[in-house]
Amino acid sequence: MNLFKMAHKAHSVGKISAFRLISKALQESDHLNKGWSMPPIIYIFSLCAFAFGFSEFIPMGLSSVMAVYFKVNISEIGLVVTTYAAGVVIGAPILTAFAAKWSRKHLILVAMLVFSAGNLIAGFSESLTLLLCARFLSGLAHGVFFAVASRVATHLVAPPRAGMALALVFGGLTVAMSLGVPFGTWLGSTLHWQIIFIVIAACGLIGSLGIATLMPADSGETTTRGAGWRDLGVLFDRKLLAGASIPMLSFTGSFALYVFISPILLQITGVSVEIASLTLLAYGFGAALGNVMGGRLTDSQGIDRASAILLFGIMLSLGLIAFSLHQYIAMIWLVALLGFTTYGAIPPLQSRLLMLAERHRPQNMDVASGMNIAAFNVGVLAGSCIGGVAIYAWGLQSLAPIGAGIAAISILTLIWQVTIPSMKAPARITKAAHADEKN
């Protein structure tokens, strides 16, 4: 009888143990699936990124009406874009460092509110000086937002989905870029330019509400808190500077041509204004598609291989453009390819710098992310400067080969870095491997 009771008890304990094991397995499976799904806040980040991108690029389509309103030259209106980019370069790494002790949620909220305030001031500006100050303020918020949001996005998903998370965050930016110039030109003919900035400010406030409601309070806290101004030392870290040099070089090569794509199309290719606008739209759609595919390529091929493929694509597209300047159909496709590869390179290059920071500066993740954002914008500014000098010396036809040469340097830089064990990205992480790692 005692033997029977003991056997029954052992059977009961076995059932309880099995139940506990099954429950634990289900919980771990649920946790893993959550890591593989995209949290709603990432889509809010994408919407906010759209507002930032629209604010950044729309002055290119409003430059004529703004020049008339302020009674200045088009070249002076160009400062509206330059001051915004300068704010991004300063805001991304430097302000992010000073705010290292802030809650990530509060920091992004403040960035969105500052962005909204900057656009609201721009919407009521009656002088170019006030407008430039407002643009600089918005640029500062832009830099902080993308530095923190890109890091938080990768923290909220499983490592194999980090590339796609970044692609979604930056996807809003690329969609805005594809619509900013053509849509801005159309809006400028139907609405007063100041109303457009006020609408952008309202979009920023809507994004702030979404962040306040949906962003987890502890997003990325354990990996991003730093020592404030002491985090500025990361800006002089040789490995991170080397990592940031690749996006800077790639964007320098690409934008050495793209900044001047309109005069190239009109003066060398000889197309109409309508075909030139269609080509710009093709670039934008290529950029939007490339951003998504770049994230998928990063997840499927790994950081270094995806970076190499897309950097080679930038070099190839610029090289082919150099031989197709007089063929407008080829130019439309090649300019779209340039947009695809340029913005497709953002997810792997951003992931790469975050990987280097996590390996060498784990307490400075946001500042490192800001370095990458700054590197892209420095590349845009450097590309426009190099392109301007090249036009003066050799003409518009020299931009494509020069850009291809700079892109080739970025590839050689990547190849050199991956030969160094401390700078080589790990092999891509599969879902099964991530599950084993969690166990």
Buried (B, 14 or more C-beta within 10 A) or exposed (E): EEEEEEEEEEEEEEEEEEEEEEEEEEEEEEEBEEBBEBBEBBBBBBBBBBBBBBBBBBBBBBBBBBBEBBEEEEEBBBBBBBBBBBBBBBBBBBBBBBBBEBBBBBBBBBBBBBBBBBBBBBBEBEEBEEBBBBBBBBBBBBBBBBBBBBBBBBBBBBBBBBBBBBBBBBBBBBBBBBBBBBBBBEBBEEEEBBEBBBBBBBBBBBBBEBBBEBBBEEBBBEBBBBEEEEBBEBBEBEBBBBBBBBBBBBBBBBBBBBBBBBEBBBBBBEBEEEBBBBBBBBBBBBBBBBBBBBBBBBBBBBBBBBBBBBBBBBBBBBBBBBEBBEEBEBBBBBBBBBBBBBBBBBBBBBBBBBBBBBEBBEBBBBBBBBBBBBBBBBBBBBBBBBBBEBBEEEEBBBBBBBBBBBBBBBBEBBEEBBEEEEBBBEEBBEBEEBBEEEE
